[in-house]
C-alpha cells in the first residue's frame, strides 16, 4: 500500500514538503503503530535481537540515522515503527533556517536522496524542552535516543568547540548517547573539522560539557565521519578516538563524490565505501569500540554485509523513505531471527 501511495502521491510532492508531511504523520501516528503491532499488521522486532553496546541495551540492531527528525518532533512514532534506536538532529546551539531552497531532491533512478539542507533546526534549547517532555513519559524513557550535534553556520571554525559544548550541556541529560557531527557537506568548512588537530579540542570540550551536565551516569560520545575521507584520515580519526577514550564512531555521512548537482548524496551508491570504512575502523580500533554503520543500506543483505564488516549497530534513512514505515520492522525482525 505504501509503495502505491509513494508512487502516485508522495513522489510528486517536493521532497522537502514530503519530508515534513512524513514527520507530521509519525508525530501523530505513534498510537496507530502500537495498535498495528498489537494486531499483527506491523511486524515486531523479536526480543532476542537485543544488542549490548555503549553500556546500553538496544532492542534491535537497526536504528534511524540523524537527519530525518531534526528537531525531535516524532521520536515516539518513529520508535513505534520498529526502529531499535532513534538518532535526532543535527541540532545546533542556536536555531537556524539552513540553506536556501530548493535544497532536497530525490534521485529515483538509484533510489537515493540528495540534500544541501544546512542544519536547519530550532536550536538546542527548543530540543531540550521537547526531549524533557518525552523523557517524562513511561514510553519516552524506554526509547534508546541519540542526539547528533553540529555547529552553527556563522560560528568560526576556531569557536566550534564552544558550539558543540553548549549543545552537549543542554542535551546530554536527555540523551542515551551524543554524536559530534563534523561530516555534513552542507555547512561551509565543517568537514575541515575532521582533521585531528581541529577535532581533538571539539571532542574534548563536548566530553567535558556532557560530564559536567550529567554526573550520575556516563553519556557515551561518538563522532560521525564522511565517506570521502582518505584512508589515512580514517586511520587518524580512529587513533584519536582511542587516544581520547571515545565511545564510538559513526560511518558514514553523505558523499560529495557524485555529479548529480549540489549537496550530499545518500542511498545505495554509498554502501561499498561505508562498508570499507567500517572494516578499516574495526581493524584499527579493535573489538570493544562501538561502530555504527550507515550509508546505503536498503536490504537485509546490505545490513548483514555492514555487520559482517564490523559494525556493532546499523542505521538507515534513505531506504526507509522509499520502502515505507513497515520496512524497518521487517528488517529488524529478519536480522534478529537468525
C-alpha positions, -999 to +999 in steps of 0.1 A: +000+000+000+028+024+009+045+018-025+013+028-043+009+058-020+045+068-026+044+063-064+011+081-070+013+109-044+045+114-023+069+111-052+051+140-070+054+164-040+085+185-034+110+163-015+113+187+015+075+192+017+070+154+016+096+151+044+076+175+066+045+155+059+062+123+070+074+138+103+039+151+110+025+117+103+049+100+127+044+127+153+007+119+153+009+082+144+025+066+174-008+052+188-016+038+153+017+020+151+013+005+185-022-007+176-009-021+143+018-041+160-007-054+186-029-066+157-001-081+138-003-055+109+031-040+117+059-066+123+076-066+157+113-069+161+119-101+182+131-096+218+161-119+213+176-093+189+189-071+217+224-056+212+246-046+242+266-015+232+277+018+248+266+004+281+230+003+268+206-023+256+194-017+221+162-038+215+172-043+178+202-035+157+187-012+131+182+024+141+172+057+124+201+079+112+202+116+120+187+140+095+151+128+094+138+140+128+159+171+130+140+187+159+130+155+178+093+160+169+084+124+161+106+102+183+078+081+198+062+075+165+095+065+148+103+042+177+069+026+174+075+020+137+102-006+147+135+012+150+158-002+176+170+033+184+164+068+171+190+095+165+177+130+163+193+162+149+216+175+137+209+203+162+230+235+166+232+258+197+210+284+181+182+278+157+189+285+121+170+283+088+195+263+068+204+269+032+180+285+006+156+263-013+155+241-033+178+220-011+164+185-012+160+162-042+151+126-049+174+106-071+148+080-082+170+061-107+193+050-079+168+051-050+188+078-035+184+113-019+204+144-023+204+174+000+220+206+009+198+214+039+225+231+060+214+220+095+180+237+096+167+233+131+151+251+160+181+250+183+194+231+213+171+248+239+140+240+220+150+204+215+159+201+252+125+212+262+109+187+238+130+158+250+124+167+286+087+162+280+093+130+261+115+115+288+089+124+314+066+097+299+070+060+305+073+052+268+097+080+262+121+068+289+123+034+272+134+047+238+171+045+231+178+080+219+209+095+203+214+133+197+235+144+168+253+178+174+266+203+149+279+239+148+260+270+136+269+282+101+280+316+114+303+301+140+340+304+130+359+272+130+381+282+159+350+286+181+335+253+171+344+236+204+321+261+222+292+253+199+294+216+205+299+220+242+269+244+245+246+219+229+260+190+249+254+208+281+218+214+272+210+179+258+233+153+275+208+147+303+181+137+278+203+116+255+214+080+257+244+089+236+258+120+218+273+122+183+296+150+172+288+156+135+318+171+116+309+154+083+280+171+067+290+187+033+264+214+036+279+237+063+309+256+049+341+244+064+325+217+086+343+188+071+376+205+077+370+199+114+376+162+108+414+168+108+429+155+141+442+189+151+408+206+150+387+176+160+406+169+193+395+201+211+359+197+198+357+162+213+374+172+245+351+202+250+320+181+242+331+153+266+337+178+294+304+196+289+285+163+290+303+151+321+296+184+339+259+183+329+253+146+338+271+134+370+251+102+377+259+083+346+283+082+316+268+097+284+286+079+255+302+102+229+307+092+193+320+111+162+304+109+127+327+110+097+324+114+060+328+086+034+350+109+014+379+108+039+411+093+026+421+061+043+449+077+062+425+102+076+401+074+086+430+058+105+439+091+121+403+096+134+403+060+147+436+066+165+422+099+180+391+080+192+413+055+210+435+083+225+406+102+239+386+072+251+358+079+227+329+055+229+323+050+192+324+062+156+295+066+131+304+060+095+295+074+071+276+106+062+265+116+027+290+118-001+300+147-024+317+123-048+290+125-074+280+145-104+242+150-097+243+186-085+249+204-052+247+187-018+255+153-003+242+121-019+227+092+002+215+058-009+229+026-024+260+041-040+274+048-006+273+012+006+306-001-007+326+028+008+307+028+040+313-010+045+350-005+036+354+023+062+337+002+089+360-027+082+390-004+083+379+012+116+373-022+132+407-034+123+422-002+137+402+002+170+398-034+180+367-053+191+354-032+220+346+002+205+310+007+192+309+013+154+276+024+138+274+016+101+253+038+080+251+046+043+233+028+015+217+000+035+185-009+016+181-047+023+187-074+048+218-084+027+232-049+029+227-048+067+244-082+072+272-070+050+277-040+072+275-060+104+299-086+090+324-058+082+325-049+119+295-027+127+280-031+161+248-014+150+234+000+117+213+029+108+190+036+078+173+067+064+170+068+026+157+033+021+131+040+048+118+068+027+115+046-004+102+015+013+078+028+039+071+026+076+067-011+078+101-019+062+124-013+092+104-035+115+106-063+089+143-057+085+149-058+123+129-090+125+148-106+097+182-097+113+172-109+148+155-141+136+188-157+128 
